[in-house]
Amino acid sequence: MKIQNGQRLVFIGDSVTDMGRTRNGDAPSEGLFEPLGKGYPHIVSGLLNAVYPERRVRITNVANGGNNVRDLKARWQRDVIDLAPDWLSILIGFNDVWRQFDSPQFPEQAVPPEEYENTLRELVVSTQPRLSGGLVLMAPYFIEPNSSDAMRKRMDEYGAACAKIAAETGVLFVDLQAVFDKVLKHCYSCYISWDRVHPNVYGSTIIARAFLRAVEFDYNHEL
């Protein structure tokens, strides 16, 4: 597995990553167990610490519900740089797209594709050299099998921007839309998400598994 002994892994994003993590003044707890929420960071932590206990990987979730890529940039110094992670995982874009559909009368709340791509690229490029481990960039998704659906089609554009940035920079890329598309061949969207964005435990496990595959997690690892 790519994540090595004693390294720190930080997850950043919006509500899909936040998933109810307990906050302490919006900063991660320095207690015995850091608040991870009930989503995929929690599942990743459970598997990493169960299968690779000897590596003592520290996991921190700094995601904030409602965030877009602008919000990430505004708090990047405090919530990423100042934590000095070895590994960083980014999943952002849902609100950047969603506000274009649920709040069209407030266009300033949405982030257009070009701004999204340029801002995300800036964050990746400026942070990548600081990481002793690596960076995992996960593409936003819409759990809708109809690729002609307006929001699905728009979300695919933002996912393509993530793929482009990953190809340019060499960071690890996880195409979550492709992952969910495979699952949707066997079940309806509400089975894994009530609103086609926020995952239940099944959806969160799908994301966690895709992340772990990217870092070459070995389920059969023996101590």
Secondary structure, DSSP 8 states (H G I E B T S, - for coil): --S-TT-EEEEEESHHHHTT---BTTB---SSS----SSHHHHHHHHHHHH-GGG--EEEE---TT--HHHHHHHHHHHTGGG--SEEEEE--HHHHHHHHH-TT-GGGS--HHHHHHHHHHHHHHHGGG-SSEEEEE------S-TTSHHHHHHHHHHHHHHHHHHHH--EEE-HHHHHHHHTTTS-GGGTBSSSSSB-HHHHHHHHHHHHHHTT--TT---
